């Protein structure tokens, strides 16, 4: 059992390392991915870009940049490339809304799943049971972001049942929040 846990922990560390390298490369190395150019704005001068490169360390070797970034990740000293605000503070600022939406969505999915499950159990083997099973399999198989985009378009934009943007606090108006 201890060997299994140790092996899994080593695998986890290797996967996390691979994900961190891949993410770093996507943001810093891809074509037209120079973060200094992105940070400088729409019409930057070469002087501005060079100043940003020096200040943020983008003029260093790619390995030095990676290790500097990882040091900032583990010390909690990350800053946004675009707003230059501390990332930790921004995460904490958005956490209440994120938890509110996540818990609300979990409750909604639970209620719908139990209702459909009960209905399928009552109609076992009939068309309604098979139809709901197919719908559930399609829902599980599709990426969540794609389903969300489709639902936003058809239920929010076309049908007008839901707002297409904005957020209302739960304490402000529970109906609009839902």
N, C-alpha and C positions, 0 to 999 in steps of 0.2 A: 504494500500500500504506500509506504514512504517513497519507494522508487517511482511509483506512478505519479505521485504528487510532485516529486522533484523533476521528473521528466516533463510534466505539464507546465511547471513554472519556467523551466528553461525554454520550452517552446513558446510560452507567452512572451518572454523577454525578447526572443528572436523575432517574433511577429511584430511586437511593438517597435523594435529597432527598424525593421523593414518598412513599416508604415511611416515612421518618422523620417526616414531617408527619402522615401517616395514623395511624401508631402512637401518636404523641404525642396526637393528637385522640381516639383510642379510649380511651386511659388517663386523659385529663384533662378531656375536654369532654362525653363522652356523657352522656345523662340518668342521674342518680344516680351520676355518675362522679367526684364530688369526691374527690380522693385524701386530703384532710385528714379527711374523714368516715370513709373506709375505714381510715385509719391510726389513728384515735382509738379504735377498738374497738367493742364491742357497744352500750354505753349511754354515749356521750360527752356531756359538757356543752358548751355553746356556748363557754365559756372555753377548754376543751381544744382544740376545733376551731380557734378563732381563734389560739391559741398555735402550733399546728402550721402553720397557713397562713402566719404571720409567719416562723417558723423555716425552713420549706422554700420560701418565696417564692411560695406559691399565691395570695397576695393581690395579686400583680403583674398587669400586663397580660398577656394570653395570648401575645403576641409575645415579651415579655421572658421569660416562663416557658419558651417553646420555645428561645430562644437560650441561656438558662441551662442547660437540659437538654442541649443539643448541646455546650455548652462542657464540661460534666461528662463527656459521652460521650467527647469527644476528649482530655480530660486524664486519663481513667480514674478519675474521682472520684465515680462513681455509687454510691448507696446504695439498698438495697432499701426500698421504701415500708413493707413489713410488718415486717421484722426489724431494720431500720436497720443492717444489716451491709454492708460493702463488697462490691459485686457482683463485682468482679474476684477477690477472695479466694474467694468462693463458687464461681465458675466454676472456678478452679484446684483447689479442693477436690474438685469433682465430676468433673474431667477424667479421672482414671484409670479410674473406673467407666464413664464414657461411652465412652472409647476401647476398653475391654475389651469392652463390649457391642457396639459398632459393628464392631470387628474380628471378634468371634465371629459376629455376624450375617452379615457379608460372607463369611466362610469357609463358613458353613452354606449361604447362598444359592448360592455358587459350586459347592459339592459337589452340591447338589440340581439346579442348572441343568445341570451337566455330565452327571449321571446321566440326567436326563430327555431331554437333547439326544441322548445316545448311544442311548437306548432308542427315541426317535422316529426316529433315522436308521436303526436296524435294522428298524423297523416302518414305514418310509416308505410313505405312501399308504394305510395300513390304519387301522382304527378307533382304535387306541391313539395313533397319530400325530395324527390329527385331534382326538381328545379332549384330549390334552396341549396342542395348539395353542390350543384353545378355552379351556382352563383358564389358560394363560399369558396370553392376551389379556384375560381377565376380571381376572386378578391385576394386570396392568399398568394396566388402566382404572380400577380402584377405588382410592379414597384409602387410603394405608397405615394411617392411624390407625383407619379403619373396619375394615379387615381384621384389624388387631391386636386391636380390641375384640371382634370376632366370634370370633377364635381363642382369645382369653382366656376368653370365656364358654363356648364349646363344648368346647375341649380342656382348659381349666383347671378351670372350674367344673362343667360337666356330666359330662365324661368322667373328670376327675380325673387326667389324664396329666401335667399340669404344675402347679407351684404358682401361685397367683394373686397373689402378692406377695413382697416380700423380695428380698434380693440376697446371694449367697454369693460371697466372693472366689475367684478362679481358683486362687490358691495354697493356699487353705483346703481346698477340695473341688472338683476339676475336673468331676466328674459332676454335682453339684448346680448348679454354675455354668452348665453347658451346659443 
